[in-house]
């Protein structure tokens, strides 16, 4: 072969190698997944913000690499304000180019962000709130305090106890402490739902034996409960049902000072560990509904998680640390199942996914019809503890069929049949 012929052939011989190098270079490598997190660093839920964020971070660290890459986590404060939350979500999506969003605590904020997630087709996890309004409702659902309007968000899924689940779990409290109830709630969707669905469940089981002896409604952010407590004392209830997110501490201390804790049993709609700790001696004896507690005799993983969390953050986990951890854990599992950062593929993977080893105990799965979690329901009581000082939520009752506490799929969006 002549020298001239060899020179003519050399580019053709080298071309395949150059192609391989070009496509394997940095510009063609898979980008690391980017996770946007919104949480209340400031505002009325700021006291719950650190534990919420700790749960998210720990779940991401425990999972390790995501789709073979170390994920990047970008955090923004929502200020417990809709406007600030919306601005932060758009900034995370448009400027930070996040692939998924993990949300906050307050229902109005999450609802606003869910709309943005739908707009940009960004999968959005709602791990720490309580309104059934966010549970994939496709038809109006009437309840004693109003109507839950249709609210379809195909790119959002919801992994904590909603107001229907907690209303169902109130039945044991009536069996234990009596059937004359006074209700104190925050005057917004979640408050009305929590009170209404509890009243519905109690009336259905006990009939005329259950009595609503009064109600008081407070504004979001309200911390003066003198009037509500005075009215409750006058009504002489067996049980006072309390749903004042972000203000359980103020309520409980005032209730003790005014004698309500001795005159009636106090039941919190859900158990905020940070609030129970901050309320001091006033909180002992309060009951609540949870899906996780540090010491679950039937599920060793609960204590194992609690011990690891305590070692890492110097505090014991409760809601919202447990809910944000477990919700984030399932979210990451769904991304791995999808084998993709494509929003539609991730949402398909969410539908029906089940965690075989949740920190809550089994079952823990996300229903396909409404993208709402099914998890254990425990009626618990705040109890002193040296091991989990100063206290923990002691389990009084576990429900055998927690799926019975969800609205039927006939009123839900049927996301699994929806085109993405």
VEXBA-83803 format. One record per residue (C-alpha): residue number from 1; residue in three letters; y, z, x. Coordinates in Angstrom, 1 decimal, always signed. Layout:
@n NUM	res ALA	yy Y	zz Z	xx X
...
END
This chain:
@n 1	res UNK	yy +0.0	zz +0.0	xx +0.0
@n 2	res UNK	yy +3.4	zz -1.0	xx +1.4
@n 3	res UNK	yy +6.2	zz +1.5	xx +1.9
@n 4	res UNK	yy +8.3	zz -0.3	xx -0.6
@n 5	res UNK	yy +5.6	zz -0.1	xx -3.3
@n 6	res UNK	yy +5.1	zz +3.7	xx -2.7
@n 7	res UNK	yy +8.9	zz +4.3	xx -3.2
@n 8	res UNK	yy +8.7	zz +2.4	xx -6.5
@n 9	res UNK	yy +5.8	zz +4.5	xx -7.8
@n 10	res UNK	yy +7.1	zz +7.9	xx -6.6
@n 11	res UNK	yy +9.5	zz +8.6	xx -9.6
@n 12	res UNK	yy +6.7	zz +7.9	xx -12.1
@n 13	res UNK	yy +4.3	zz +10.3	xx -10.2
@n 14	res UNK	yy +6.9	zz +13.1	xx -10.1
@n 15	res UNK	yy +8.2	zz +12.7	xx -13.7
@n 16	res UNK	yy +5.5	zz +14.8	xx -15.5
@n 17	res UNK	yy +6.2	zz +17.7	xx -13.0
@n 18	res UNK	yy +9.9	zz +17.5	xx -13.7
@n 19	res UNK	yy +9.3	zz +17.5	xx -17.5
@n 20	res UNK	yy +7.1	zz +20.7	xx -17.1
@n 21	res UNK	yy +9.8	zz +22.4	xx -15.1
@n 22	res UNK	yy +12.5	zz +21.5	xx -17.5
@n 23	res UNK	yy +10.8	zz +22.8	xx -20.5
@n 24	res UNK	yy +9.6	zz +26.0	xx -18.8
@n 25	res UNK	yy +13.0	zz +26.9	xx -17.5
@n 26	res UNK	yy +15.2	zz +29.8	xx -18.8
@n 27	res UNK	yy +17.0	zz +27.6	xx -21.4
@n 28	res UNK	yy +13.7	zz +26.9	xx -23.2
@n 29	res UNK	yy +12.2	zz +30.4	xx -23.0
@n 30	res UNK	yy +11.8	zz +32.4	xx -26.2
@n 31	res UNK	yy +14.8	zz +34.6	xx -26.8
@n 32	res UNK	yy +14.3	zz +38.3	xx -27.2
@n 33	res UNK	yy +14.4	zz +39.5	xx -30.8
@n 34	res UNK	yy +17.7	zz +41.0	xx -31.8
@n 35	res UNK	yy +17.7	zz +43.9	xx -34.3
@n 36	res UNK	yy +20.9	zz +44.9	xx -36.1
@n 37	res UNK	yy +21.1	zz +48.5	xx -37.3
@n 38	res UNK	yy +23.7	zz +49.9	xx -39.7
@n 39	res UNK	yy +24.0	zz +53.7	xx -40.2
@n 40	res UNK	yy +26.5	zz +56.4	xx -41.2
@n 41	res UNK	yy +28.0	zz +57.6	xx -38.0
@n 42	res UNK	yy +31.1	zz +58.6	xx -40.1
@n 43	res UNK	yy +31.7	zz +59.2	xx -43.8
@n 44	res UNK	yy +30.1	zz +61.4	xx -46.4
@n 45	res UNK	yy +26.6	zz +60.8	xx -45.0
@n 46	res UNK	yy +27.5	zz +61.4	xx -41.4
@n 47	res UNK	yy +25.4	zz +64.6	xx -41.3
@n 48	res UNK	yy +22.3	zz +62.5	xx -42.0
@n 49	res UNK	yy +23.2	zz +59.6	xx -39.7
@n 50	res UNK	yy +21.8	zz +60.9	xx -36.4
@n 51	res UNK	yy +18.3	zz +61.5	xx -37.7
@n 52	res UNK	yy +18.3	zz +58.2	xx -39.5
@n 53	res UNK	yy +19.2	zz +56.4	xx -36.3
@n 54	res UNK	yy +16.7	zz +58.4	xx -34.3
@n 55	res UNK	yy +13.9	zz +57.4	xx -36.5
@n 56	res UNK	yy +14.8	zz +53.7	xx -36.2
@n 57	res UNK	yy +15.1	zz +53.9	xx -32.4
@n 58	res UNK	yy +11.8	zz +55.8	xx -32.0
@n 59	res UNK	yy +9.9	zz +53.3	xx -34.1
@n 60	res UNK	yy +11.2	zz +50.5	xx -32.0
@n 61	res UNK	yy +10.3	zz +52.3	xx -28.7
@n 62	res UNK	yy +6.9	zz +53.2	xx -30.0
@n 63	res UNK	yy +6.2	zz +49.6	xx -31.0
@n 64	res UNK	yy +7.1	zz +48.3	xx -27.5
@n 65	res UNK	yy +7.5	zz +44.5	xx -27.0
@n 66	res UNK	yy +8.1	zz +42.5	xx -30.2
@n 67	res UNK	yy +6.6	zz +39.0	xx -30.1
@n 68	res UNK	yy +6.1	zz +39.5	xx -26.4
@n 69	res UNK	yy +9.7	zz +40.4	xx -25.7
@n 70	res UNK	yy +11.6	zz +43.6	xx -25.3
@n 71	res UNK	yy +13.9	zz +43.6	xx -28.5
@n 72	res UNK	yy +17.6	zz +44.1	xx -28.2
@n 73	res UNK	yy +19.1	zz +46.7	xx -30.6
@n 74	res UNK	yy +22.7	zz +46.4	xx -31.7
@n 75	res UNK	yy +24.1	zz +49.4	xx -33.7
@n 76	res UNK	yy +27.1	zz +49.6	xx -36.0
@n 77	res UNK	yy +28.7	zz +52.4	xx -38.0
@n 78	res UNK	yy +28.9	zz +51.7	xx -41.8
@n 79	res UNK	yy +31.4	zz +54.6	xx -42.4
@n 80	res UNK	yy +29.6	zz +55.2	xx -45.7
@n 81	res UNK	yy +32.0	zz +52.6	xx -47.1
@n 82	res UNK	yy +31.1	zz +49.3	xx -48.7
@n 83	res UNK	yy +33.9	zz +47.3	xx -47.0
@n 84	res UNK	yy +33.1	zz +48.6	xx -43.5
@n 85	res UNK	yy +29.4	zz +48.1	xx -44.1
@n 86	res UNK	yy +29.9	zz +44.5	xx -45.2
@n 87	res UNK	yy +32.2	zz +43.8	xx -42.2
@n 88	res UNK	yy +29.6	zz +45.3	xx -39.8
@n 89	res UNK	yy +26.8	zz +43.3	xx -41.3
@n 90	res UNK	yy +28.6	zz +40.0	xx -41.1
@n 91	res UNK	yy +29.6	zz +40.7	xx -37.5
@n 92	res UNK	yy +26.0	zz +41.5	xx -36.6
@n 93	res UNK	yy +24.8	zz +38.2	xx -38.1
@n 94	res UNK	yy +27.6	zz +35.9	xx -37.1
@n 95	res UNK	yy +28.7	zz +37.3	xx -33.7
@n 96	res UNK	yy +25.7	zz +39.2	xx -32.5
@n 97	res UNK	yy +23.2	zz +36.7	xx -33.9
@n 98	res UNK	yy +20.7	zz +39.3	xx -35.0
@n 99	res UNK	yy +17.4	zz +38.1	xx -36.4
@n 100	res UNK	yy +16.8	zz +41.1	xx -38.7
@n 101	res UNK	yy +18.8	zz +44.0	xx -40.2
@n 102	res UNK	yy +17.9	zz +47.6	xx -40.7
@n 103	res UNK	yy +20.0	zz +49.3	xx -43.3
@n 104	res UNK	yy +21.6	zz +52.5	xx -44.3
@n 105	res UNK	yy +21.4	zz +55.4	xx -46.8
@n 106	res UNK	yy +23.9	zz +54.9	xx -49.7
@n 107	res UNK	yy +22.8	zz +52.5	xx -52.5
@n 108	res UNK	yy +26.1	zz +50.7	xx -53.0
@n 109	res UNK	yy +26.3	zz +49.9	xx -49.3
@n 110	res UNK	yy +22.7	zz +48.6	xx -49.1
@n 111	res UNK	yy +23.2	zz +46.5	xx -52.2
@n 112	res UNK	yy +26.2	zz +44.8	xx -50.7
@n 113	res UNK	yy +24.4	zz +44.2	xx -47.4
@n 114	res UNK	yy +21.3	zz +42.8	xx -49.3
@n 115	res UNK	yy +23.6	zz +40.1	xx -50.8
@n 116	res UNK	yy +24.7	zz +39.1	xx -47.3
@n 117	res UNK	yy +21.1	zz +39.1	xx -46.0
@n 118	res UNK	yy +20.2	zz +36.7	xx -48.9
@n 119	res UNK	yy +23.1	zz +34.5	xx -48.1
@n 120	res UNK	yy +22.1	zz +34.1	xx -44.4
@n 121	res UNK	yy +18.3	zz +34.4	xx -45.0
@n 122	res UNK	yy +18.1	zz +37.5	xx -42.7
@n 123	res UNK	yy +15.3	zz +39.9	xx -43.4
@n 124	res UNK	yy +16.8	zz +43.3	xx -44.3
@n 125	res UNK	yy +15.0	zz +46.7	xx -44.5
@n 126	res UNK	yy +16.4	zz +49.4	xx -46.8
@n 127	res UNK	yy +14.6	zz +52.5	xx -45.5
@n 128	res UNK	yy +16.5	zz +55.6	xx -46.6
@n 129	res UNK	yy +17.9	zz +55.4	xx -50.1
@n 130	res UNK	yy +16.8	zz +56.4	xx -53.6
@n 131	res UNK	yy +17.9	zz +54.0	xx -56.3
@n 132	res UNK	yy +15.4	zz +52.0	xx -58.3
@n 133	res UNK	yy +18.2	zz +49.5	xx -58.8
@n 134	res UNK	yy +17.1	zz +48.3	xx -55.3
@n 135	res UNK	yy +13.5	zz +47.9	xx -56.2
@n 136	res UNK	yy +13.3	zz +44.2	xx -57.0
@n 137	res UNK	yy +14.1	zz +44.5	xx -60.7
@n 138	res UNK	yy +14.2	zz +41.2	xx -62.5
@n 139	res UNK	yy +14.6	zz +42.4	xx -66.1
@n 140	res UNK	yy +16.8	zz +45.1	xx -67.5
@n 141	res UNK	yy +15.0	zz +48.4	xx -67.8
@n 142	res UNK	yy +16.3	zz +51.0	xx -70.2
@n 143	res UNK	yy +16.1	zz +54.7	xx -69.4
@n 144	res UNK	yy +17.7	zz +57.9	xx -70.9
@n 145	res UNK	yy +21.0	zz +57.5	xx -68.9
@n 146	res UNK	yy +21.5	zz +53.8	xx -69.1
@n 147	res UNK	yy +20.1	zz +50.5	xx -68.1
@n 148	res UNK	yy +18.8	zz +49.3	xx -64.7
@n 149	res UNK	yy +20.2	zz +45.8	xx -64.4
@n 150	res UNK	yy +18.3	zz +42.9	xx -62.8
@n 151	res UNK	yy +19.0	zz +42.9	xx -59.1
@n 152	res UNK	yy +16.9	zz +40.4	xx -57.1
@n 153	res UNK	yy +17.2	zz +40.3	xx -53.3
@n 154	res UNK	yy +14.4	zz +38.2	xx -51.9
@n 155	res UNK	yy +15.4	zz +39.0	xx -48.2
@n 156	res UNK	yy +15.4	zz +42.8	xx -48.7
@n 157	res UNK	yy +12.5	zz +45.2	xx -48.9
@n 158	res UNK	yy +12.7	zz +48.9	xx -49.7
@n 159	res UNK	yy +10.5	zz +51.6	xx -48.1
@n 160	res UNK	yy +11.3	zz +55.0	xx -49.5
@n 161	res UNK	yy +11.0	zz +57.0	xx -52.7
@n 162	res UNK	yy +13.0	zz +55.7	xx -55.5
@n 163	res UNK	yy +14.3	zz +57.6	xx -58.6
@n 164	res UNK	yy +11.3	zz +56.7	xx -60.7
@n 165	res UNK	yy +8.9	zz +58.0	xx -58.2
@n 166	res UNK	yy +10.8	zz +61.3	xx -57.8
@n 167	res UNK	yy +11.1	zz +61.6	xx -61.6
@n 168	res UNK	yy +7.4	zz +61.3	xx -61.9
@n 169	res UNK	yy +6.9	zz +64.0	xx -59.3
@n 170	res UNK	yy +9.1	zz +66.5	xx -61.2
@n 171	res UNK	yy +6.3	zz +67.3	xx -63.6
@n 172	res UNK	yy +4.6	zz +69.8	xx -61.3
@n 173	res UNK	yy +7.9	zz +71.7	xx -61.0
@n 174	res UNK	yy +8.0	zz +72.2	xx -64.8
@n 175	res UNK	yy +4.4	zz +73.5	xx -64.8
@n 176	res UNK	yy +5.3	zz +76.0	xx -62.0
@n 177	res UNK	yy +8.8	zz +77.2	xx -63.1
@n 178	res UNK	yy +9.4	zz +76.4	xx -66.7
@n 179	res UNK	yy +10.6	zz +73.6	xx -69.0
@n 180	res UNK	yy +14.2	zz +74.5	xx -69.7
@n 181	res UNK	yy +16.2	zz +72.3	xx -67.3
@n 182	res UNK	yy +19.8	zz +71.9	xx -66.4
@n 183	res UNK	yy +20.8	zz +68.7	xx -64.4
@n 184	res UNK	yy +23.5	zz +68.4	xx -61.8
@n 185	res UNK	yy +24.0	zz +64.8	xx -60.4
@n 186	res UNK	yy +26.4	zz +62.6	xx -58.6
@n 187	res UNK	yy +28.1	zz +60.2	xx -61.0
@n 188	res UNK	yy +26.8	zz +56.8	xx -59.7
@n 189	res UNK	yy +23.8	zz +54.6	xx -60.1
@n 190	res UNK	yy +21.4	zz +56.7	xx -58.1
@n 191	res UNK	yy +22.5	zz +59.9	xx -59.7
@n 192	res UNK	yy +22.1	zz +58.6	xx -63.3
@n 193	res UNK	yy +18.7	zz +57.1	xx -62.5
@n 194	res UNK	yy +17.4	zz +60.2	xx -60.8
@n 195	res UNK	yy +18.4	zz +62.4	xx -63.7
@n 196	res UNK	yy +17.4	zz +59.9	xx -66.4
@n 197	res UNK	yy +14.0	zz +59.0	xx -65.1
@n 198	res UNK	yy +13.2	zz +62.7	xx -64.5
@n 199	res UNK	yy +14.1	zz +63.5	xx -68.1
@n 200	res UNK	yy +12.0	zz +60.6	xx -69.3
@n 201	res UNK	yy +8.9	zz +61.7	xx -67.4
@n 202	res UNK	yy +9.3	zz +65.3	xx -68.4
@n 203	res UNK	yy +9.8	zz +64.5	xx -72.1
@n 204	res UNK	yy +6.8	zz +62.1	xx -72.1
@n 205	res UNK	yy +4.5	zz +64.8	xx -70.8
@n 206	res UNK	yy +5.8	zz +67.9	xx -72.5
@n 207	res UNK	yy +7.3	zz +66.6	xx -75.7
@n 208	res UNK	yy +9.4	zz +69.1	xx -77.5
@n 209	res UNK	yy +8.4	zz +71.8	xx -75.0
@n 210	res UNK	yy +10.8	zz +70.3	xx -72.5
@n 211	res UNK	yy +14.5	zz +71.1	xx -73.1
@n 212	res UNK	yy +17.6	zz +69.7	xx -71.5
@n 213	res UNK	yy +20.0	zz +72.7	xx -71.7
@n 214	res UNK	yy +22.9	zz +70.9	xx -70.1
@n 215	res UNK	yy +24.3	zz +68.4	xx -67.5
@n 216	res UNK	yy +27.1	zz +68.3	xx -65.0
@n 217	res UNK	yy +28.3	zz +65.2	xx -63.1
@n 218	res UNK	yy +30.3	zz +65.2	xx -59.9
@n 219	res UNK	yy +32.2	zz +62.5	xx -58.1
@n 220	res UNK	yy +30.6	zz +60.9	xx -54.9
@n 221	res UNK	yy +31.7	zz +63.1	xx -52.0
@n 222	res UNK	yy +32.5	zz +66.1	xx -54.2
@n 223	res UNK	yy +31.8	zz +69.4	xx -52.5
@n 224	res UNK	yy +33.1	zz +71.9	xx -55.0
@n 225	res UNK	yy +30.4	zz +72.8	xx -57.5
@n 226	res UNK	yy +31.9	zz +75.9	xx -59.0
@n 227	res UNK	yy +32.3	zz +74.4	xx -62.5
@n 228	res UNK	yy +28.8	zz +72.9	xx -62.5
@n 229	res UNK	yy +27.2	zz +76.2	xx -61.3
@n 230	res UNK	yy +29.2	zz +78.2	xx -63.9
@n 231	res UNK	yy +28.0	zz +75.9	xx -66.7
@n 232	res UNK	yy +24.4	zz +76.1	xx -65.4
@n 233	res UNK	yy +24.5	zz +79.9	xx -65.4
@n 234	res UNK	yy +25.7	zz +80.0	xx -68.9
@n 235	res UNK	yy +22.9	zz +77.7	xx -70.1
@n 236	res UNK	yy +20.2	zz +80.0	xx -68.7
@n 237	res UNK	yy +17.8	zz +77.3	xx -67.5
@n 238	res UNK	yy +14.4	zz +77.8	xx -65.9
@n 239	res UNK	yy +15.1	zz +75.0	xx -63.5
@n 240	res UNK	yy +18.2	zz +73.4	xx -62.1
@n 241	res UNK	yy +17.6	zz +69.8	xx -61.0
@n 242	res UNK	yy +20.1	zz +68.8	xx -58.2
@n 243	res UNK	yy +20.8	zz +65.3	xx -57.1
@n 244	res UNK	yy +24.0	zz +65.4	xx -54.9
@n 245	res UNK	yy +23.2	zz +63.3	xx -51.8
@n 246	res UNK	yy +25.2	zz +64.3	xx -48.8
@n 247	res UNK	yy +26.3	zz +67.6	xx -50.4
@n 248	res UNK	yy +23.1	zz +69.7	xx -50.9
@n 249	res UNK	yy +24.4	zz +72.2	xx -48.3
@n 250	res UNK	yy +27.6	zz +72.9	xx -50.1
@n 251	res UNK	yy +25.9	zz +73.1	xx -53.4
@n 252	res UNK	yy +23.1	zz +75.5	xx -52.2
@n 253	res UNK	yy +25.5	zz +77.9	xx -50.5
@n 254	res UNK	yy +27.7	zz +78.0	xx -53.5
@n 255	res UNK	yy +24.7	zz +78.5	xx -55.8
@n 256	res UNK	yy +23.6	zz +81.5	xx -53.8
@n 257	res UNK	yy +27.1	zz +83.0	xx -53.7
@n 258	res UNK	yy +27.4	zz +82.7	xx -57.5
@n 259	res UNK	yy +24.0	zz +84.0	xx -58.3
@n 260	res UNK	yy +22.3	zz +80.8	xx -59.5
@n 261	res UNK	yy +19.5	zz +80.9	xx -57.0
@n 262	res UNK	yy +18.4	zz +84.2	xx -58.5
@n 263	res UNK	yy +18.9	zz +83.2	xx -62.1
@n 264	res UNK	yy +17.0	zz +79.9	xx -62.0
@n 265	res UNK	yy +14.7	zz +77.8	xx -59.8
@n 266	res UNK	yy +16.5	zz +75.1	xx -57.8
@n 267	res UNK	yy +14.8	zz +71.7	xx -57.4
@n 268	res UNK	yy +16.3	zz +69.1	xx -55.1
@n 269	res UNK	yy +15.5	zz +65.6	xx -56.1
@n 270	res UNK	yy +14.5	zz +64.9	xx -52.5
@n 271	res UNK	yy +14.2	zz +67.0	xx -49.4
@n 272	res UNK	yy +16.9	zz +66.6	xx -46.8
@n 273	res UNK	yy +15.6	zz +68.6	xx -43.8
@n 274	res UNK	yy +19.1	zz +68.6	xx -42.1
@n 275	res UNK	yy +20.6	zz +70.0	xx -45.3
@n 276	res UNK	yy +17.9	zz +72.6	xx -45.8
@n 277	res UNK	yy +18.4	zz +73.8	xx -42.2
@n 278	res UNK	yy +22.2	zz +73.9	xx -42.6
@n 279	res UNK	yy +22.0	zz +75.8	xx -45.8
@n 280	res UNK	yy +20.3	zz +78.7	xx -44.1
@n 281	res UNK	yy +18.7	zz +81.5	xx -46.1
@n 282	res UNK	yy +20.1	zz +80.0	xx -49.3
@n 283	res UNK	yy +17.6	zz +77.1	xx -49.1
@n 284	res UNK	yy +14.3	zz +79.0	xx -49.0
@n 285	res UNK	yy +12.3	zz +78.6	xx -52.1
@n 286	res UNK	yy +13.9	zz +75.3	xx -53.1
@n 287	res UNK	yy +11.4	zz +72.6	xx -54.2
@n 288	res UNK	yy +11.7	zz +68.9	xx -53.6
@n 289	res UNK	yy +9.8	zz +65.6	xx -53.7
@n 290	res UNK	yy +9.0	zz +64.0	xx -50.3
@n 291	res UNK	yy +6.6	zz +61.5	xx -48.8
@n 292	res UNK	yy +6.4	zz +63.2	xx -45.4
@n 293	res UNK	yy +6.3	zz +66.8	xx -44.1
@n 294	res UNK	yy +5.8	zz +68.0	xx -40.5
@n 295	res UNK	yy +2.7	zz +70.0	xx -41.3
@n 296	res UNK	yy +0.3	zz +68.1	xx -43.6
@n 297	res UNK	yy -3.1	zz +69.7	xx -43.5
@n 298	res UNK	yy -4.8	zz +66.5	xx -44.6
@n 299	res UNK	yy -3.1	zz +64.1	xx -42.2
@n 300	res UNK	yy -3.0	zz +65.0	xx -38.5
@n 301	res UNK	yy -0.6	zz +62.1	xx -37.6
@n 302	res UNK	yy +2.2	zz +63.9	xx -39.5
@n 303	res UNK	yy +2.2	zz +66.8	xx -37.0
@n 304	res UNK	yy +1.6	zz +64.5	xx -34.0
@n 305	res UNK	yy +4.7	zz +62.5	xx -34.9
@n 306	res UNK	yy +6.7	zz +65.7	xx -35.5
@n 307	res UNK	yy +5.8	zz +67.0	xx -32.1
@n 308	res UNK	yy +6.7	zz +63.8	xx -30.3
@n 309	res UNK	yy +10.0	zz +63.5	xx -32.2
@n 310	res UNK	yy +10.9	zz +67.1	xx -31.5
@n 311	res UNK	yy +10.2	zz +66.6	xx -27.8
@n 312	res UNK	yy +12.4	zz +63.5	xx -27.7
@n 313	res UNK	yy +15.3	zz +64.7	xx -29.8
@n 314	res UNK	yy +15.2	zz +68.5	xx -29.8
@n 315	res UNK	yy +14.9	zz +68.7	xx -33.6
@n 316	res UNK	yy +12.1	zz +68.5	xx -36.2
@n 317	res UNK	yy +12.0	zz +65.3	xx -38.3
@n 318	res UNK	yy +12.4	zz +65.2	xx -42.0
@n 319	res UNK	yy +14.1	zz +62.7	xx -44.3
@n 320	res UNK	yy +15.8	zz +60.5	xx -43.3
@n 321	res UNK	yy +14.2	zz +60.4	xx -39.8
@n 322	res UNK	yy +10.7	zz +60.0	xx -41.2
@n 323	res UNK	yy +11.6	zz +57.3	xx -43.7
@n 324	res UNK	yy +13.6	zz +55.2	xx -41.2
@n 325	res UNK	yy +10.8	zz +55.6	xx -38.7
@n 326	res UNK	yy +8.0	zz +54.6	xx -41.1
@n 327	res UNK	yy +10.0	zz +51.8	xx -42.7
@n 328	res UNK	yy +11.0	zz +50.3	xx -39.3
@n 329	res UNK	yy +7.4	zz +50.6	xx -38.1
@n 330	res UNK	yy +6.2	zz +48.5	xx -41.1
@n 331	res UNK	yy +9.0	zz +46.0	xx -40.5
@n 332	res UNK	yy +7.9	zz +45.4	xx -36.9
@n 333	res UNK	yy +4.3	zz +45.1	xx -38.0
@n 334	res UNK	yy +5.4	zz +42.4	xx -40.4
@n 335	res UNK	yy +7.3	zz +40.5	xx -37.7
@n 336	res UNK	yy +4.2	zz +40.5	xx -35.5
@n 337	res UNK	yy +2.1	zz +39.4	xx -38.5
@n 338	res UNK	yy +4.5	zz +36.5	xx -39.1
@n 339	res UNK	yy +4.4	zz +35.5	xx -35.4
@n 340	res UNK	yy +7.9	zz +34.3	xx -35.8
@n 341	res UNK	yy +11.6	zz +35.3	xx -36.2
@n 342	res UNK	yy +12.0	zz +32.9	xx -39.1
@n 343	res UNK	yy +13.3	zz +34.8	xx -42.1
@n 344	res UNK	yy +11.1	zz +33.3	xx -44.7
@n 345	res UNK	yy +8.0	zz +33.8	xx -42.7
@n 346	res UNK	yy +8.8	zz +37.5	xx -42.0
@n 347	res UNK	yy +9.4	zz +38.1	xx -45.8
@n 348	res UNK	yy +6.0	zz +36.5	xx -46.6
@n 349	res UNK	yy +4.4	zz +38.8	xx -44.0
@n 350	res UNK	yy +6.1	zz +41.8	xx -45.6
@n 351	res UNK	yy +4.5	zz +41.1	xx -49.0
@n 352	res UNK	yy +1.4	zz +43.2	xx -49.3
@n 353	res UNK	yy +1.4	zz +44.5	xx -45.8
@n 354	res UNK	yy -0.3	zz +47.9	xx -45.3
@n 355	res UNK	yy -0.1	zz +50.4	xx -42.5
@n 356	res UNK	yy -3.5	zz +52.0	xx -41.8
@n 357	res UNK	yy -2.0	zz +54.8	xx -39.8
@n 358	res UNK	yy +1.3	zz +55.9	xx -41.4
@n 359	res UNK	yy +2.9	zz +59.2	xx -40.5
@n 360	res UNK	yy +3.0	zz +60.0	xx -44.2
@n 361	res UNK	yy -0.7	zz +59.8	xx -45.0
@n 362	res UNK	yy -2.3	zz +57.1	xx -47.0
@n 363	res UNK	yy -1.6	zz +54.9	xx -48.9
@n 364	res UNK	yy +1.4	zz +53.2	xx -47.3
@n 365	res UNK	yy +1.9	zz +49.5	xx -48.3
@n 366	res UNK	yy +4.6	zz +47.2	xx -49.6
@n 367	res UNK	yy +3.9	zz +45.7	xx -53.0
@n 368	res UNK	yy +4.2	zz +41.9	xx -53.1
@n 369	res UNK	yy +5.8	zz +41.7	xx -56.5
@n 370	res UNK	yy +8.8	zz +43.9	xx -55.7
@n 371	res UNK	yy +8.8	zz +44.4	xx -51.9
@n 372	res UNK	yy +8.8	zz +48.1	xx -52.6
@n 373	res UNK	yy +6.7	zz +50.6	xx -50.7
@n 374	res UNK	yy +3.8	zz +52.7	xx -52.2
@n 375	res UNK	yy +3.4	zz +55.9	xx -50.3
@n 376	res UNK	yy +2.2	zz +59.5	xx -50.9
@n 377	res UNK	yy +4.1	zz +61.8	xx -53.2
@n 378	res UNK	yy +4.2	zz +65.5	xx -52.4
@n 379	res UNK	yy +5.9	zz +68.3	xx -54.3
@n 380	res UNK	yy +7.0	zz +70.7	xx -51.6
@n 381	res UNK	yy +8.9	zz +74.0	xx -51.1
@n 382	res UNK	yy +11.3	zz +74.9	xx -48.3
@n 383	res UNK	yy +9.4	zz +77.7	xx -46.4
@n 384	res UNK	yy +10.1	zz +79.7	xx -43.3
@n 385	res UNK	yy +8.2	zz +78.7	xx -40.2
@n 386	res UNK	yy +8.1	zz +79.8	xx -36.6
@n 387	res UNK	yy +6.3	zz +76.7	xx -35.5
@n 388	res UNK	yy +8.9	zz +74.4	xx -37.2
@n 389	res UNK	yy +11.8	zz +76.8	xx -37.0
@n 390	res UNK	yy +13.6	zz +77.6	xx -39.1
@n 391	res UNK	yy +11.5	zz +76.1	xx -41.8
@n 392	res UNK	yy +9.5	zz +73.1	xx -43.2
@n 393	res UNK	yy +8.6	zz +71.6	xx -46.5
@n 394	res UNK	yy +5.2	zz +73.2	xx -47.5
@n 395	res UNK	yy +3.0	zz +71.0	xx -49.7
@n 396	res UNK	yy +2.3	zz +72.4	xx -53.1
@n 397	res UNK	yy +0.8	zz +69.3	xx -54.7
@n 398	res UNK	yy -0.2	zz +65.8	xx -53.7
@n 399	res UNK	yy -0.4	zz +63.1	xx -56.4
@n 400	res UNK	yy -3.7	zz +61.3	xx -56.6
@n 401	res UNK	yy -2.3	zz +57.9	xx -57.7
@n 402	res UNK	yy +1.2	zz +57.5	xx -56.3
@n 403	res UNK	yy +1.2	zz +53.8	xx -57.4
@n 404	res UNK	yy +1.4	zz +55.1	xx -61.0
@n 405	res UNK	yy +4.9	zz +56.3	xx -60.3
@n 406	res UNK	yy +6.3	zz +52.7	xx -59.8
@n 407	res UNK	yy +7.7	zz +50.4	xx -62.5
@n 408	res UNK	yy +5.1	zz +47.8	xx -63.5
@n 409	res UNK	yy +5.2	zz +44.4	xx -61.8
@n 410	res UNK	yy +6.0	zz +42.8	xx -65.2
@n 411	res UNK	yy +9.6	zz +43.9	xx -64.8
@n 412	res UNK	yy +9.9	zz +42.9	xx -61.1
@n 413	res UNK	yy +11.0	zz +39.8	xx -59.3
@n 414	res UNK	yy +7.5	zz +38.6	xx -58.2
@n 415	res UNK	yy +8.8	zz +37.7	xx -54.8
@n 416	res UNK	yy +5.3	zz +36.6	xx -53.7
@n 417	res UNK	yy +5.6	zz +33.7	xx -56.2
@n 418	res UNK	yy +9.2	zz +32.8	xx -55.2
@n 419	res UNK	yy +10.0	zz +29.8	xx -53.0
@n 420	res UNK	yy +11.7	zz +30.8	xx -49.8
END
